Amino acid sequence: MTFSLSTLLNLGCYYSIPLIMFIAFYKRVMRNGPDHIGYAVKKPLLLFFHHDEFVSLPPIVTEGPIAIYGLGGGTAAHLMLDVWPSLQLEGWEIDEILIDKAREYFGLSNLEKCNDVGGQLQVHIDDAFSHEQHRPSGYAAIVIDLFSDGKVLSQLQEVEIWLELSNRLMPGGRLMVNCGGVSESSLDGKVQLPSIDDIWMQNSTIKALAEAFPGQVNWKRMPESQGQNYLALTGPLPDLTSWSAMVPSCLSEAVKQWKPCRPFH
């Protein structure tokens, strides 16, 4: 297979996969060859992007399958299985062409094979909101990274959808959500923030989550160099010291940045 950086960049522009993902995978392929994408690197391949945050999720949820809504090119799945190879992942992606290209160029098909410790990714080409094919026994966690035209899906700003999605979790399960950036309504002065701890109110998705699960939503914001997206995590705030000790050292400081959403009126 001929593999060039220009090929990766062209695919990335066309399919809206983050450029940083292509650079990281390009380095991996140049070092190990295209047949080894996803498994050749012993140390976790972290991107210093919001996908890395998803890697920190498995230690704070119960044992069980984890769903990824918005699988895209498989970035989150690659990272999570690199660090936690025994995970059972189910990825949902509506774009069949994107999945085909990810299988061809980015080793997604490797993740669909059961590895030496039983870890695997099962891919569903379907709408993540579909009621028909989801696991009846529920998920230990659901990673939600759903965007269209560069914006978070509008459904994720509705309380009802979060209540519905929470019903797909096992008891004690959690949602971890890429909530995008500052919402447009906060840019025209409509949102007045009493303190820096309340800047999460600039994001309509987190506001909907906080309304759906009062006192059970935590947030953080990525640094400017990593896109400044907001992230949300449902459930009680974990003990940050213990959590930081369970993740790769390069993520240990990042997990300490999570904060609870203070009640708002």
N, C-alpha and C positions, 0 to 999 in steps of 0.2 A: 504494500500500500504506500503510495506517495503521500507524505505528510509534511505540510509547510505551514508556517505561521500565517501566511496570507490566506490559506484555506480556512484556518480556524477563525481568522478575523472576519472573513466574508460570511461564514456561517453564523458567527456571533451577531453581526449586524442584522442579518436577515431574520434570525430567530430570537433576537432580543435576549440572548444569554449574556450575563455580565462579562465584560472584557477581562476582568481579573481572573475569572475562571479559565479563560482560554490561555492566558499567560502561564498560569500555574500548570495546567495540563500539558501545554507545549513543552515546558521545562521537564516535566515528568516523562513525556514521550521521547524527547531527545536523549534523556539519560538512560531510559530502560527499554525503548522500543514500543511501538503501538500495541503489541499484543499483551503488554503488561500494565496497561492503564488500570488503576484501581487497586492493584494488589502488589505492585513491585516495590513500593516504598514502605519501609518498615516503620518510619516515624510518620505520625499523622500529617497529612498535607492540609494545612490551614491557610485560609485565603485572606485573613484580616478583613472580613466582610461579614454581613449579617448571617450568612450560612454557618459560620463558626459557632454562633450562639446556639444553634440547634444541637451541636455536638455535646453541649453541656447538659442536655435534658435527661438522657437515660439514667444517670445516677440518682435522680430525685423522683423517679416514678416506679410504680410497682412492676414486677416482671410481667411481660406480655407484649403483644405486637404493638408497634408504633406506626401510625399512618402519617403520610406526607401529602397534604392537599396542595397541589401546585408543584408537581415533581419537576417540571421544566426539563432541563438537560441532565438532571440527576446529581447536581452539585451536592445538595444536602445528603443524599443517600450515600454517595462516595465517601464523604467526610465521616458520616456517622459509622459506617461499616469499617472504615480504616481504623477508627479509635475503639469501637465496640463491635468486633467482628461477629459476635453471636446474636446480634439483633435480628428480629423478624420484622422487616419493614414492608409496608404496603404503600405504594405511591400512586397517586391519582393525577392524571394529566389529560386534558381534553384535546390537545393538539397531537394527532397521530403522526404527522410528518416530523414534528420535533422529536418524538420518541424514536422514530426510525433513524433520524440523523444521530441522535445520542447513542443509539446502539451501534451504528456504523463507525462513528468517529471518537466516541468518548467512553467506550468500554461499559456502557450501561448493561449490555447483554451479559457481561461477566458477573455483575451483581445479581442477575436473575438466576444464577446457578448456585446451588447450595455449597457453601465453602466448607473448609475442613472442620470448623467448630459449629456448623449448623446454621450460620447466618445466611440471610437471603433477602432479596428484594422482589416482591411481587408487584408487577405493573398493571394498573387498570387504566385503560384508555376510555375515559368517561368523565362526565360532569361530577365533580367532588360532592355536589349537593344532591346527587341522585340517591333515592331511598332504596333502590333495588338490590344493590350488590354489597352493601357494607356488612361487616362481620357482626353477627347477632350477639356474640358474647362481649363485644366492645373492645376498645383499644386502651392500652395503658397510657397513651398520650397521642395527641394529634398535633402535628406541626402544620401551620397554615401560612402559606406564602402565595396568596392568590392575587394576581394583578392583571389588569387589562389596560393597554395603552399607557403603561407607566404609572397607573393609579390603582390603589386598593379597590377591589370589587365593591360596588356600592352596597351590596347585600350585607357586607361585614360591618356596616354602620347601623344595622338594625338589631335591636335587642332580641327579637324573636329568633333570628337565625342562630344567635349564640346559645340560646336555651335549647334549640333543636340539636346543635352540634354537641352540646354537653351530654345529651342523652346517648351519644355514641361512645362515651367513655366507660371504662370499667370503674367500679367504686374506687375513689381516690385518684382517678386519672386527671391529667392536666392538659391544657391547651397552651401551646407556645406559638405566638402570632407575630409575623412581620406586619406591622401596622402602617408602614409608609412614613411619610414626613408630616410636616405641619399642614393641617387642613385649611382649605381656602377660607372658611368662615372666620378663622382666627387671624387672618392677615389684614382684615379691614377694621381691626379694633374691636370686634364684637366680644372677644374673649378677654376678660380682665383677670389677671393672675395675681393672687395675693403673695406668693412666694415662689422661689425656684423649685421647691418640691411639688409645685402644682402645674409645672409646664406640660405635664402629660395631658392636661385639658385642651391643649392645642390640637390634639389628635382625636378626630371623631370616632375612630375605631375603638380606641381605648375607652373613650367615654361611654360607648355602647356596652363594652365589656363590663365596665365598672357599674353600670346600671343593671346589667343582667345578673352580676355576681357581687353584690355589695360586700366590701371588706375582704374579698377573695381574689383581687387582681393586683399584680405587681408589674412594674414597668422599668424600663431603662431606655436610654437614647444612645445610639452609636455615635462615636466621635465624627467630627467633620470630615476627617480623612477617609472614613468608612461609610459616608453617605448620610449620616445624621438621621437614619430611620429610627422610629420608635419600635420597641418590642414589648410584648405583653406576655405574662405568665399567670395562669389561673391557679387557684389553690393557695394555701397558707404560704407565706414567705419562708423558704427553707432556711435552716441555720447556715449562714453564708460561710462561716469558717469551715464547717464540715464539708459543705458542697465544694468549696474551692480546693479542698484536699483530695477530692475524688476525680477531678477533671485533669486533663493534661496541663502541665505547668504553664504553658503559654496562654491558658484560659483562666487560670486561678484568680488573677486580679479582676478580670472582666466580670466574673459571676458576683463579685462583691459589690458591684454597682447597682444591683437590683434593689428597688425600693417599693414599699406598698403604696398603692393609690389611696391617698387620704380621702375620707368621705367628703362629698360635695353636695351642695344644695341648690 
